[in-house]
Amino acid sequence: MAPHADPFDGKLTFVYGNRRTRGQIFRLLPRTMKPGKGSFVEMEGIHEQQATWVKIHIESPAPAHVDGEIFSEGIQDLEYKIYPGRLQILAS
C-alpha cells in the first residue's frame, strides 16, 4: 500500500514502519484506505520512499508479503530491482 506510487515513473514506491502494539496497528489500518491528506504514510514512524533498487537484510527470519500475498514464511534477505519499460501497461 503505497498511496503515491506511479506505475509509469520507473520507480518502486515502498512503505515501511514499525508498530509495537496491536492497538497501534488497529489505529493505522483505517488510514491505509484514506487517499490524499491524512493517509497512514503521514503517521509518525511510517516512511514512504522511492528507489530503483532495494536490498533488505534483517537479523531474525520474518514472513515476507508482496501485494497482500505471503511469499515466504521466514526470510532474512530480500532484493528488488526495477526494470523500467520491460512491461507495457495499458491504461485508459
N, CA, C and O atoms as a CHARMM CRD file, in Angstrom:
* protein
*
  368
    1    1 MET  N      0.84600  -1.15900   0.00000 PROA 1      0.00000
    2    1 MET  CA     0.00000   0.00000   0.00000 PROA 1      0.00000
    3    1 MET  C      0.89900   1.23100   0.00000 PROA 1      0.00000
    4    1 MET  O      1.44100   1.64000   1.02700 PROA 1      0.00000
    5    2 ALA  N      1.03300   1.79400  -1.17100 PROA 2      0.00000
    6    2 ALA  CA     1.86000   2.98300  -1.33700 PROA 2      0.00000
    7    2 ALA  C      1.02400   4.01700  -2.09200 PROA 2      0.00000
    8    2 ALA  O      0.94500   3.97600  -3.32000 PROA 2      0.00000
    9    3 PRO  N      0.40300   4.93900  -1.36300 PROA 3      0.00000
   10    3 PRO  CA    -0.55500   5.84600  -1.98600 PROA 3      0.00000
   11    3 PRO  C      0.02400   6.77900  -3.05000 PROA 3      0.00000
   12    3 PRO  O     -0.72800   7.31100  -3.86700 PROA 3      0.00000
   13    4 HSD  N      1.32300   6.98500  -3.05800 PROA 4      0.00000
   14    4 HSD  CA     1.90900   7.88600  -4.04500 PROA 4      0.00000
   15    4 HSD  C      2.63900   7.14100  -5.16400 PROA 4      0.00000
   16    4 HSD  O      3.39600   7.75100  -5.92000 PROA 4      0.00000
   17    5 ALA  N      2.42000   5.83600  -5.27500 PROA 5      0.00000
   18    5 ALA  CA     3.06900   5.04600  -6.32400 PROA 5      0.00000
   19    5 ALA  C      2.53000   5.44900  -7.69300 PROA 5      0.00000
   20    5 ALA  O      1.34100   5.71900  -7.86100 PROA 5      0.00000
   21    6 ASP  N      3.43800   5.48100  -8.66400 PROA 6      0.00000
   22    6 ASP  CA     3.08900   5.81200 -10.04300 PROA 6      0.00000
   23    6 ASP  C      3.62200   4.68600 -10.93100 PROA 6      0.00000
   24    6 ASP  O      4.83700   4.51300 -11.03200 PROA 6      0.00000
   25    7 PRO  N      2.73600   3.91500 -11.57700 PROA 7      0.00000
   26    7 PRO  CA     3.21100   2.78100 -12.37600 PROA 7      0.00000
   27    7 PRO  C      4.02500   3.19100 -13.60200 PROA 7      0.00000
   28    7 PRO  O      4.58900   2.33000 -14.27800 PROA 7      0.00000
   29    8 PHE  N      4.09500   4.48300 -13.89800 PROA 8      0.00000
   30    8 PHE  CA     4.79300   4.95100 -15.08800 PROA 8      0.00000
   31    8 PHE  C      6.11400   5.66700 -14.80100 PROA 8      0.00000
   32    8 PHE  O      6.78100   6.09500 -15.74300 PROA 8      0.00000
   33    9 ASP  N      6.51500   5.81400 -13.53300 PROA 9      0.00000
   34    9 ASP  CA     7.71500   6.59700 -13.22500 PROA 9      0.00000
   35    9 ASP  C      9.01000   5.78500 -13.19700 PROA 9      0.00000
   36    9 ASP  O     10.08600   6.35600 -13.01800 PROA 9      0.00000
   37   10 GLY  N      8.92700   4.46500 -13.36900 PROA 10     0.00000
   38   10 GLY  CA    10.13000   3.64000 -13.37500 PROA 10     0.00000
   39   10 GLY  C     10.74800   3.45000 -12.00800 PROA 10     0.00000
   40   10 GLY  O     11.92100   3.08800 -11.90400 PROA 10     0.00000
   41   11 LYS  N      9.97100   3.69000 -10.94500 PROA 11     0.00000
   42   11 LYS  CA    10.49200   3.54500  -9.58400 PROA 11     0.00000
   43   11 LYS  C      9.57200   2.65500  -8.74400 PROA 11     0.00000
   44   11 LYS  O      8.37100   2.55800  -8.99300 PROA 11     0.00000
   45   12 LEU  N     10.16700   2.02200  -7.76000 PROA 12     0.00000
   46   12 LEU  CA     9.41700   1.27000  -6.76600 PROA 12     0.00000
   47   12 LEU  C      9.11700   2.21500  -5.61000 PROA 12     0.00000
   48   12 LEU  O     10.03100   2.76900  -5.00000 PROA 12     0.00000
   49   13 THR  N      7.85700   2.39300  -5.31700 PROA 13     0.00000
   50   13 THR  CA     7.47000   3.18200  -4.14700 PROA 13     0.00000
   51   13 THR  C      7.12200   2.18400  -3.06300 PROA 13     0.00000
   52   13 THR  O      6.25800   1.33000  -3.26000 PROA 13     0.00000
   53   14 PHE  N      7.78500   2.28000  -1.91900 PROA 14     0.00000
   54   14 PHE  CA     7.53600   1.33100  -0.83200 PROA 14     0.00000
   55   14 PHE  C      7.35600   2.07100   0.48000 PROA 14     0.00000
   56   14 PHE  O      7.85200   3.18100   0.67300 PROA 14     0.00000
   57   15 VAL  N      6.63900   1.42500   1.36300 PROA 15     0.00000
   58   15 VAL  CA     6.33600   1.99900   2.67700 PROA 15     0.00000
   59   15 VAL  C      6.84500   1.02800   3.73400 PROA 15     0.00000
   60   15 VAL  O      6.65600  -0.18300   3.62200 PROA 15     0.00000
   61   16 TYR  N      7.48800   1.56700   4.75100 PROA 16     0.00000
   62   16 TYR  CA     7.92100   0.73600   5.87000 PROA 16     0.00000
   63   16 TYR  C      7.71300   1.50100   7.16700 PROA 16     0.00000
   64   16 TYR  O      7.62800   2.72900   7.17700 PROA 16     0.00000
   65   17 GLY  N      7.63600   0.77200   8.23000 PROA 17     0.00000
   66   17 GLY  CA     7.44900   1.38200   9.54100 PROA 17     0.00000
   67   17 GLY  C      7.35000   0.30900  10.60200 PROA 17     0.00000
   68   17 GLY  O      7.49400  -0.88200  10.32800 PROA 17     0.00000
   69   18 ASN  N      7.10500   0.75300  11.80300 PROA 18     0.00000
   70   18 ASN  CA     7.01900  -0.18700  12.91500 PROA 18     0.00000
   71   18 ASN  C      5.88000   0.22400  13.83200 PROA 18     0.00000
   72   18 ASN  O      5.74100   1.39400  14.18700 PROA 18     0.00000
   73   19 ARG  N      5.09200  -0.72600  14.19800 PROA 19     0.00000
   74   19 ARG  CA     4.05000  -0.55000  15.20600 PROA 19     0.00000
   75   19 ARG  C      4.26700  -1.63400  16.24200 PROA 19     0.00000
   76   19 ARG  O      4.27300  -2.82100  15.91600 PROA 19     0.00000
   77   20 ARG  N      4.44600  -1.23200  17.48700 PROA 20     0.00000
   78   20 ARG  CA     4.82800  -2.17500  18.54200 PROA 20     0.00000
   79   20 ARG  C      3.66000  -2.90500  19.18900 PROA 20     0.00000
   80   20 ARG  O      3.84700  -3.97100  19.77600 PROA 20     0.00000
   81   21 THR  N      2.46500  -2.34900  19.09100 PROA 21     0.00000
   82   21 THR  CA     1.33000  -2.99000  19.75000 PROA 21     0.00000
   83   21 THR  C      0.18600  -3.20200  18.75900 PROA 21     0.00000
   84   21 THR  O      0.12500  -2.55200  17.71600 PROA 21     0.00000
   85   22 ARG  N     -0.70500  -4.10600  19.09500 PROA 22     0.00000
   86   22 ARG  CA    -1.88400  -4.33500  18.25800 PROA 22     0.00000
   87   22 ARG  C     -2.74500  -3.08100  18.17600 PROA 22     0.00000
   88   22 ARG  O     -3.31200  -2.78400  17.12400 PROA 22     0.00000
   89   23 GLY  N     -2.84500  -2.35500  19.26300 PROA 23     0.00000
   90   23 GLY  CA    -3.62500  -1.11800  19.28000 PROA 23     0.00000
   91   23 GLY  C     -3.09300  -0.11400  18.27100 PROA 23     0.00000
   92   23 GLY  O     -3.86800   0.53600  17.56900 PROA 23     0.00000
   93   24 GLN  N     -1.77700   0.01600  18.19500 PROA 24     0.00000
   94   24 GLN  CA    -1.17900   0.93400  17.21800 PROA 24     0.00000
   95   24 GLN  C     -1.47100   0.48000  15.79100 PROA 24     0.00000
   96   24 GLN  O     -1.72200   1.30300  14.91100 PROA 24     0.00000
   97   25 ILE  N     -1.43600  -0.82100  15.56800 PROA 25     0.00000
   98   25 ILE  CA    -1.74200  -1.35700  14.23600 PROA 25     0.00000
   99   25 ILE  C     -3.19800  -1.08900  13.88900 PROA 25     0.00000
  100   25 ILE  O     -3.50000  -0.66500  12.77400 PROA 25     0.00000
  101   26 PHE  N     -4.10400  -1.33200  14.83200 PROA 26     0.00000
  102   26 PHE  CA    -5.53100  -1.12500  14.56800 PROA 26     0.00000
  103   26 PHE  C     -5.85600   0.35100  14.31100 PROA 26     0.00000
  104   26 PHE  O     -6.77000   0.65100  13.54400 PROA 26     0.00000
  105   27 ARG  N     -5.13000   1.26500  14.93200 PROA 27     0.00000
  106   27 ARG  CA    -5.34700   2.69200  14.66400 PROA 27     0.00000
  107   27 ARG  C     -4.82000   3.08600  13.27100 PROA 27     0.00000
  108   27 ARG  O     -5.33400   4.01600  12.65000 PROA 27     0.00000
  109   28 LEU  N     -3.81200   2.38600  12.79900 PROA 28     0.00000
  110   28 LEU  CA    -3.24200   2.66600  11.49000 PROA 28     0.00000
  111   28 LEU  C     -4.12300   2.12900  10.35400 PROA 28     0.00000
  112   28 LEU  O     -4.24900   2.78100   9.31800 PROA 28     0.00000
  113   29 LEU  N     -4.72400   0.97000  10.53000 PROA 29     0.00000
  114   29 LEU  CA    -5.43400   0.29800   9.44300 PROA 29     0.00000
  115   29 LEU  C     -6.48800   1.14000   8.72900 PROA 29     0.00000
  116   29 LEU  O     -6.47600   1.15900   7.49800 PROA 29     0.00000
  117   30 PRO  N     -7.39000   1.83100   9.40300 PROA 30     0.00000
  118   30 PRO  CA    -8.38900   2.61400   8.66100 PROA 30     0.00000
  119   30 PRO  C     -7.77200   3.69000   7.76700 PROA 30     0.00000
  120   30 PRO  O     -8.34800   4.06000   6.74300 PROA 30     0.00000
  121   31 ARG  N     -6.61200   4.18400   8.15300 PROA 31     0.00000
  122   31 ARG  CA    -5.95800   5.23900   7.36800 PROA 31     0.00000
  123   31 ARG  C     -5.24000   4.69100   6.13500 PROA 31     0.00000
  124   31 ARG  O     -4.80600   5.46400   5.28100 PROA 31     0.00000
  125   32 THR  N     -5.10900   3.35000   6.03100 PROA 32     0.00000
  126   32 THR  CA    -4.49900   2.77500   4.82700 PROA 32     0.00000
  127   32 THR  C     -5.42700   2.92600   3.62800 PROA 32     0.00000
  128   32 THR  O     -4.96400   2.91500   2.48700 PROA 32     0.00000
  129   33 MET  N     -6.70800   3.06500   3.86400 PROA 33     0.00000
  130   33 MET  CA    -7.67400   3.22100   2.77700 PROA 33     0.00000
  131   33 MET  C     -7.97100   4.68800   2.46200 PROA 33     0.00000
  132   33 MET  O     -8.74600   4.97700   1.55000 PROA 33     0.00000
  133   34 LYS  N     -7.37700   5.59700   3.18900 PROA 34     0.00000
  134   34 LYS  CA    -7.65500   7.02800   3.00600 PROA 34     0.00000
  135   34 LYS  C     -6.71300   7.60500   1.95500 PROA 34     0.00000
  136   34 LYS  O     -5.50200   7.65400   2.17200 PROA 34     0.00000
  137   35 PRO  N     -7.25300   8.04100   0.82200 PROA 35     0.00000
  138   35 PRO  CA    -6.38900   8.66200  -0.18100 PROA 35     0.00000
  139   35 PRO  C     -6.06800  10.11200   0.20100 PROA 35     0.00000
  140   35 PRO  O     -6.83500  10.75900   0.91400 PROA 35     0.00000
  141   36 GLY  N     -4.95500  10.60100  -0.27100 PROA 36     0.00000
  142   36 GLY  CA    -4.61000  12.00800  -0.05400 PROA 36     0.00000
  143   36 GLY  C     -4.21200  12.32800   1.36700 PROA 36     0.00000
  144   36 GLY  O     -3.66500  11.48800   2.08200 PROA 36     0.00000
  145   37 LYS  N     -4.49500  13.56400   1.77100 PROA 37     0.00000
  146   37 LYS  CA    -4.09500  14.06100   3.08400 PROA 37     0.00000
  147   37 LYS  C     -4.70100  13.21700   4.20400 PROA 37     0.00000
  148   37 LYS  O     -5.87700  12.85600   4.15600 PROA 37     0.00000
  149   38 GLY  N     -3.89300  12.91000   5.19900 PROA 38     0.00000
  150   38 GLY  CA    -4.34900  12.12500   6.33500 PROA 38     0.00000
  151   38 GLY  C     -4.11700  10.63400   6.17900 PROA 38     0.00000
  152   38 GLY  O     -4.53400   9.85100   7.03100 PROA 38     0.00000
  153   39 SER  N     -3.45800  10.23100   5.10400 PROA 39     0.00000
  154   39 SER  CA    -3.16000   8.81900   4.87700 PROA 39     0.00000
  155   39 SER  C     -2.17800   8.30600   5.93500 PROA 39     0.00000
  156   39 SER  O     -1.52600   9.09100   6.62400 PROA 39     0.00000
  157   40 PHE  N     -2.08500   7.00400   6.05100 PROA 40     0.00000
  158   40 PHE  CA    -1.20600   6.38800   7.05200 PROA 40     0.00000
  159   40 PHE  C      0.25500   6.74500   6.84400 PROA 40     0.00000
  160   40 PHE  O      1.02800   6.69100   7.80000 PROA 40     0.00000
  161   41 VAL  N      0.67100   7.11200   5.62200 PROA 41     0.00000
  162   41 VAL  CA     2.07700   7.43500   5.39000 PROA 41     0.00000
  163   41 VAL  C      2.48700   8.74200   6.06700 PROA 41     0.00000
  164   41 VAL  O      3.67600   9.05300   6.13900 PROA 41     0.00000
  165   42 GLU  N      1.51600   9.50800   6.56300 PROA 42     0.00000
  166   42 GLU  CA     1.81900  10.74000   7.29100 PROA 42     0.00000
  167   42 GLU  C      1.98500  10.50000   8.79300 PROA 42     0.00000
  168   42 GLU  O      2.33900  11.41800   9.53200 PROA 42     0.00000
  169   43 MET  N      1.73200   9.28000   9.24000 PROA 43     0.00000
  170   43 MET  CA     1.83300   8.98000  10.67100 PROA 43     0.00000
  171   43 MET  C      3.29500   8.88700  11.10500 PROA 43     0.00000
  172   43 MET  O      4.17000   8.51900  10.32200 PROA 43     0.00000
  173   44 GLU  N      3.53500   9.22600  12.35600 PROA 44     0.00000
  174   44 GLU  CA     4.88700   9.14900  12.91000 PROA 44     0.00000
  175   44 GLU  C      5.40400   7.71400  12.81800 PROA 44     0.00000
  176   44 GLU  O      4.69200   6.76300  13.14100 PROA 44     0.00000
  177   45 GLY  N      6.65000   7.57300  12.37200 PROA 45     0.00000
  178   45 GLY  CA     7.28000   6.25900  12.29100 PROA 45     0.00000
  179   45 GLY  C      6.97600   5.49700  11.00900 PROA 45     0.00000
  180   45 GLY  O      7.47400   4.38500  10.83000 PROA 45     0.00000
  181   46 ILE  N      6.18100   6.05900  10.11800 PROA 46     0.00000
  182   46 ILE  CA     5.88700   5.43300   8.83600 PROA 46     0.00000
  183   46 ILE  C      6.63500   6.21100   7.75400 PROA 46     0.00000
  184   46 ILE  O      6.61400   7.44200   7.74200 PROA 46     0.00000
  185   47 HSD  N      7.28600   5.49800   6.85700 PROA 47     0.00000
  186   47 HSD  CA     8.13000   6.13300   5.84800 PROA 47     0.00000
  187   47 HSD  C      7.75500   5.62300   4.45600 PROA 47     0.00000
  188   47 HSD  O      7.57600   4.42100   4.25500 PROA 47     0.00000
  189   48 GLU  N      7.64100   6.53200   3.51200 PROA 48     0.00000
  190   48 GLU  CA     7.38200   6.18500   2.11600 PROA 48     0.00000
  191   48 GLU  C      8.59000   6.63900   1.29900 PROA 48     0.00000
  192   48 GLU  O      8.98900   7.80200   1.36100 PROA 48     0.00000
  193   49 GLN  N      9.16500   5.71700   0.53700 PROA 49     0.00000
  194   49 GLN  CA    10.38100   6.00400  -0.22500 PROA 49     0.00000
  195   49 GLN  C     10.22200   5.52500  -1.66200 PROA 49     0.00000
  196   49 GLN  O      9.34300   4.72100  -1.96900 PROA 49     0.00000
  197   50 GLN  N     11.08400   6.03100  -2.53500 PROA 50     0.00000
  198   50 GLN  CA    11.14600   5.57600  -3.91700 PROA 50     0.00000
  199   50 GLN  C     12.57400   5.18000  -4.24000 PROA 50     0.00000
  200   50 GLN  O     13.52700   5.80600  -3.77700 PROA 50     0.00000
  201   51 ALA  N     12.71100   4.12900  -5.04400 PROA 51     0.00000
  202   51 ALA  CA    14.03300   3.66800  -5.44400 PROA 51     0.00000
  203   51 ALA  C     13.91000   2.81500  -6.69900 PROA 51     0.00000
  204   51 ALA  O     12.81300   2.39200  -7.06500 PROA 51     0.00000
  205   52 THR  N     15.02800   2.56500  -7.35200 PROA 52     0.00000
  206   52 THR  CA    15.04000   1.62500  -8.46300 PROA 52     0.00000
  207   52 THR  C     15.64800   0.29300  -8.03300 PROA 52     0.00000
  208   52 THR  O     15.54400  -0.70500  -8.74600 PROA 52     0.00000
  209   53 TRP  N     16.28500   0.28800  -6.85800 PROA 53     0.00000
  210   53 TRP  CA    16.90400  -0.92100  -6.32200 PROA 53     0.00000
  211   53 TRP  C     16.83300  -0.87800  -4.80000 PROA 53     0.00000
  212   53 TRP  O     17.17800   0.13000  -4.18400 PROA 53     0.00000
  213   54 VAL  N     16.38700  -1.96900  -4.20200 PROA 54     0.00000
  214   54 VAL  CA    16.26600  -2.04400  -2.74400 PROA 54     0.00000
  215   54 VAL  C     16.80400  -3.39200  -2.28100 PROA 54     0.00000
  216   54 VAL  O     16.44800  -4.43200  -2.83400 PROA 54     0.00000
  217   55 LYS  N     17.65800  -3.36800  -1.27100 PROA 55     0.00000
  218   55 LYS  CA    18.16500  -4.58900  -0.66100 PROA 55     0.00000
  219   55 LYS  C     17.89200  -4.50200   0.83600 PROA 55     0.00000
  220   55 LYS  O     18.24700  -3.51700   1.48400 PROA 55     0.00000
  221   56 ILE  N     17.26500  -5.52900   1.37200 PROA 56     0.00000
  222   56 ILE  CA    16.86600  -5.53400   2.78100 PROA 56     0.00000
  223   56 ILE  C     17.47500  -6.75400   3.46300 PROA 56     0.00000
  224   56 ILE  O     17.44300  -7.85900   2.92200 PROA 56     0.00000
  225   57 HSD  N     18.03100  -6.54200   4.65800 PROA 57     0.00000
  226   57 HSD  CA    18.52800  -7.64100   5.49800 PROA 57     0.00000
  227   57 HSD  C     18.00800  -7.42600   6.90500 PROA 57     0.00000
  228   57 HSD  O     18.11200  -6.32700   7.45000 PROA 57     0.00000
  229   58 ILE  N     17.44600  -8.47600   7.49700 PROA 58     0.00000
  230   58 ILE  CA    17.02600  -8.42300   8.90100 PROA 58     0.00000
  231   58 ILE  C     17.69400  -9.56500   9.65200 PROA 58     0.00000
  232   58 ILE  O     18.00400 -10.60400   9.06800 PROA 58     0.00000
  233   59 GLU  N     17.91300  -9.36900  10.94000 PROA 59     0.00000
  234   59 GLU  CA    18.63900 -10.35200  11.75100 PROA 59     0.00000
  235   59 GLU  C     17.85200 -11.64300  11.97700 PROA 59     0.00000
  236   59 GLU  O     18.40600 -12.73600  11.86200 PROA 59     0.00000
  237   60 SER  N     16.57300 -11.52000  12.29400 PROA 60     0.00000
  238   60 SER  CA    15.74800 -12.70600  12.57400 PROA 60     0.00000
  239   60 SER  C     14.79900 -12.95700  11.40600 PROA 60     0.00000
  240   60 SER  O     14.19700 -12.01200  10.89600 PROA 60     0.00000
  241   61 PRO  N     14.64900 -14.20700  10.97100 PROA 61     0.00000
  242   61 PRO  CA    13.72700 -14.50700   9.87200 PROA 61     0.00000
  243   61 PRO  C     12.30400 -14.03200  10.18500 PROA 61     0.00000
  244   61 PRO  O     11.82700 -14.15000  11.31400 PROA 61     0.00000
  245   62 ALA  N     11.64000 -13.49000   9.15500 PROA 62     0.00000
  246   62 ALA  CA    10.27500 -12.98900   9.30600 PROA 62     0.00000
  247   62 ALA  C      9.50100 -13.27500   8.02000 PROA 62     0.00000
  248   62 ALA  O     10.10400 -13.46200   6.96400 PROA 62     0.00000
  249   63 PRO  N      8.16700 -13.31100   8.10200 PROA 63     0.00000
  250   63 PRO  CA     7.37400 -13.50200   6.88300 PROA 63     0.00000
  251   63 PRO  C      7.53000 -12.31200   5.94300 PROA 63     0.00000
  252   63 PRO  O      7.72900 -11.18300   6.39000 PROA 63     0.00000
  253   64 ALA  N      7.44000 -12.56500   4.65300 PROA 64     0.00000
  254   64 ALA  CA     7.50400 -11.50500   3.65200 PROA 64     0.00000
  255   64 ALA  C      6.20200 -11.49300   2.86700 PROA 64     0.00000
  256   64 ALA  O      5.71500 -12.54000   2.44100 PROA 64     0.00000
  257   65 HSD  N      5.63800 -10.30000   2.67800 PROA 65     0.00000
  258   65 HSD  CA     4.38000 -10.10700   1.95800 PROA 65     0.00000
  259   65 HSD  C      4.63400  -9.20200   0.75900 PROA 65     0.00000
  260   65 HSD  O      5.37800  -8.22600   0.85700 PROA 65     0.00000
  261   66 VAL  N      4.02100  -9.52300  -0.35700 PROA 66     0.00000
  262   66 VAL  CA     4.04500  -8.66000  -1.52700 PROA 66     0.00000
  263   66 VAL  C      2.64900  -8.66100  -2.12600 PROA 66     0.00000
  264   66 VAL  O      2.08900  -9.72100  -2.40500 PROA 66     0.00000
  265   67 ASP  N      2.09100  -7.48500  -2.32300 PROA 67     0.00000
  266   67 ASP  CA     0.73400  -7.34400  -2.88000 PROA 67     0.00000
  267   67 ASP  C     -0.28000  -8.18500  -2.11400 PROA 67     0.00000
  268   67 ASP  O     -1.18600  -8.76600  -2.71000 PROA 67     0.00000
  269   68 GLY  N     -0.12800  -8.25000  -0.79400 PROA 68     0.00000
  270   68 GLY  CA    -1.08700  -8.95900   0.04400 PROA 68     0.00000
  271   68 GLY  C     -0.89000 -10.46000   0.10700 PROA 68     0.00000
  272   68 GLY  O     -1.67100 -11.15200   0.76000 PROA 68     0.00000
  273   69 GLU  N      0.12400 -10.97700  -0.54900 PROA 69     0.00000
  274   69 GLU  CA     0.38400 -12.41500  -0.56400 PROA 69     0.00000
  275   69 GLU  C      1.66700 -12.72300   0.20200 PROA 69     0.00000
  276   69 GLU  O      2.67800 -12.04200   0.03300 PROA 69     0.00000
  277   70 ILE  N      1.62100 -13.76000   1.04900 PROA 70     0.00000
  278   70 ILE  CA     2.83700 -14.21700   1.73000 PROA 70     0.00000
  279   70 ILE  C      3.62100 -15.06200   0.73400 PROA 70     0.00000
  280   70 ILE  O      3.10400 -16.05400   0.22100 PROA 70     0.00000
  281   71 PHE  N      4.86100 -14.67600   0.45700 PROA 71     0.00000
  282   71 PHE  CA     5.66300 -15.49800  -0.44100 PROA 71     0.00000
  283   71 PHE  C      6.79500 -16.21200   0.27600 PROA 71     0.00000
  284   71 PHE  O      7.49100 -17.02600  -0.33100 PROA 71     0.00000
  285   72 SER  N      6.99300 -15.92300   1.56200 PROA 72     0.00000
  286   72 SER  CA     7.96600 -16.66100   2.35800 PROA 72     0.00000
  287   72 SER  C      7.57800 -16.56700   3.82900 PROA 72     0.00000
  288   72 SER  O      7.19900 -15.50300   4.31900 PROA 72     0.00000
  289   73 GLU  N      7.67800 -17.67700   4.51200 PROA 73     0.00000
  290   73 GLU  CA     7.35400 -17.70400   5.93700 PROA 73     0.00000
  291   73 GLU  C      8.50700 -17.18400   6.79500 PROA 73     0.00000
  292   73 GLU  O      8.28400 -16.66900   7.89000 PROA 73     0.00000
  293   74 GLY  N      9.73200 -17.31600   6.30200 PROA 74     0.00000
  294   74 GLY  CA    10.88400 -16.85300   7.08100 PROA 74     0.00000
  295   74 GLY  C     12.01700 -16.43700   6.17200 PROA 74     0.00000
  296   74 GLY  O     12.72100 -17.28000   5.61600 PROA 74     0.00000
  297   75 ILE  N     12.19000 -15.16100   6.02400 PROA 75     0.00000
  298   75 ILE  CA    13.20000 -14.63500   5.10500 PROA 75     0.00000
  299   75 ILE  C     14.08000 -13.62600   5.85300 PROA 75     0.00000
  300   75 ILE  O     13.61000 -12.92000   6.74500 PROA 75     0.00000
  301   76 GLN  N     15.34500 -13.56900   5.48200 PROA 76     0.00000
  302   76 GLN  CA    16.25300 -12.59300   6.09400 PROA 76     0.00000
  303   76 GLN  C     16.81000 -11.60300   5.07500 PROA 76     0.00000
  304   76 GLN  O     17.12400 -10.46600   5.42600 PROA 76     0.00000
  305   77 ASP  N     16.93300 -12.02300   3.82100 PROA 77     0.00000
  306   77 ASP  CA    17.47200 -11.16300   2.78200 PROA 77     0.00000
  307   77 ASP  C     16.48300 -11.07400   1.61900 PROA 77     0.00000
  308   77 ASP  O     15.89400 -12.06900   1.19600 PROA 77     0.00000
  309   78 LEU  N     16.32400  -9.86100   1.12500 PROA 78     0.00000
  310   78 LEU  CA    15.37900  -9.60900   0.05300 PROA 78     0.00000
  311   78 LEU  C     15.94600  -8.51300  -0.84300 PROA 78     0.00000
  312   78 LEU  O     16.49900  -7.52900  -0.35100 PROA 78     0.00000
  313   79 GLU  N     15.80900  -8.68100  -2.16100 PROA 79     0.00000
  314   79 GLU  CA    16.31100  -7.67700  -3.08600 PROA 79     0.00000
  315   79 GLU  C     15.28400  -7.45400  -4.20000 PROA 79     0.00000
  316   79 GLU  O     14.77000  -8.40800  -4.78400 PROA 79     0.00000
  317   80 TYR  N     14.99300  -6.18200  -4.48500 PROA 80     0.00000
  318   80 TYR  CA    14.10100  -5.78300  -5.56700 PROA 80     0.00000
  319   80 TYR  C     14.88300  -4.89000  -6.51600 PROA 80     0.00000
  320   80 TYR  O     15.64700  -4.02500  -6.08800 PROA 80     0.00000
  321   81 LYS  N     14.68100  -5.11100  -7.80800 PROA 81     0.00000
  322   81 LYS  CA    15.27200  -4.22600  -8.80000 PROA 81     0.00000
  323   81 LYS  C     14.20200  -3.90800  -9.83300 PROA 81     0.00000
  324   81 LYS  O     13.47600  -4.79500 -10.28200 PROA 81     0.00000
  325   82 ILE  N     14.11000  -2.64300 -10.20400 PROA 82     0.00000
  326   82 ILE  CA    13.12200  -2.18600 -11.16600 PROA 82     0.00000
  327   82 ILE  C     13.75100  -2.14500 -12.55600 PROA 82     0.00000
  328   82 ILE  O     14.87100  -1.66600 -12.73500 PROA 82     0.00000
  329   83 TYR  N     13.01400  -2.65200 -13.52400 PROA 83     0.00000
  330   83 TYR  CA    13.44100  -2.62100 -14.91700 PROA 83     0.00000
  331   83 TYR  C     12.43600  -1.78000 -15.70300 PROA 83     0.00000
  332   83 TYR  O     11.48100  -2.32700 -16.25600 PROA 83     0.00000
  333   84 PRO  N     12.63200  -0.46200 -15.76300 PROA 84     0.00000
  334   84 PRO  CA    11.67200   0.41800 -16.43700 PROA 84     0.00000
  335   84 PRO  C     11.44600   0.02500 -17.90300 PROA 84     0.00000
  336   84 PRO  O     12.38000  -0.31000 -18.63200 PROA 84     0.00000
  337   85 GLY  N     10.18600   0.08000 -18.30000 PROA 85     0.00000
  338   85 GLY  CA     9.82900  -0.17400 -19.68200 PROA 85     0.00000
  339   85 GLY  C      9.77500  -1.64400 -20.08300 PROA 85     0.00000
  340   85 GLY  O      9.50800  -1.93900 -21.24800 PROA 85     0.00000
  341   86 ARG  N     10.01600  -2.57200 -19.16900 PROA 86     0.00000
  342   86 ARG  CA    10.00900  -4.00000 -19.50100 PROA 86     0.00000
  343   86 ARG  C      8.60800  -4.56700 -19.68200 PROA 86     0.00000
  344   86 ARG  O      8.42400  -5.55200 -20.39600 PROA 86     0.00000
  345   87 LEU  N      7.62500  -3.95300 -19.04200 PROA 87     0.00000
  346   87 LEU  CA     6.25000  -4.43800 -19.10000 PROA 87     0.00000
  347   87 LEU  C      5.36000  -3.29000 -19.58200 PROA 87     0.00000
  348   87 LEU  O      5.33800  -2.21400 -18.98500 PROA 87     0.00000
  349   88 GLN  N      4.63800  -3.53300 -20.65700 PROA 88     0.00000
  350   88 GLN  CA     3.73600  -2.49400 -21.14600 PROA 88     0.00000
  351   88 GLN  C      2.48900  -2.47600 -20.27300 PROA 88     0.00000
  352   88 GLN  O      1.92700  -3.52100 -19.94600 PROA 88     0.00000
  353   89 ILE  N      2.06900  -1.27600 -19.90300 PROA 89     0.00000
  354   89 ILE  CA     0.87000  -1.09700 -19.08300 PROA 89     0.00000
  355   89 ILE  C     -0.14900  -0.35200 -19.92100 PROA 89     0.00000
  356   89 ILE  O      0.12500   0.72300 -20.45500 PROA 89     0.00000
  357   90 LEU  N     -1.33200  -0.94200 -20.02800 PROA 90     0.00000
  358   90 LEU  CA    -2.41600  -0.31500 -20.77100 PROA 90     0.00000
  359   90 LEU  C     -3.31500   0.41100 -19.79600 PROA 90     0.00000
  360   90 LEU  O     -3.75300  -0.17200 -18.80400 PROA 90     0.00000
  361   91 ALA  N     -3.59700   1.67000 -20.06100 PROA 91     0.00000
  362   91 ALA  CA    -4.47100   2.44900 -19.19000 PROA 91     0.00000
  363   91 ALA  C     -5.36400   3.32500 -20.04400 PROA 91     0.00000
  364   91 ALA  O     -4.98300   3.76300 -21.13000 PROA 91     0.00000
  365   92 SER  N     -6.55900   3.57200 -19.53300 PROA 92     0.00000
  366   92 SER  CA    -7.47900   4.42200 -20.28700 PROA 92     0.00000
  367   92 SER  C     -7.23800   5.88800 -20.00200 PROA 92     0.00000
  368   92 SER  O     -7.92600   6.74600 -20.55500 PROA 92     0.00000
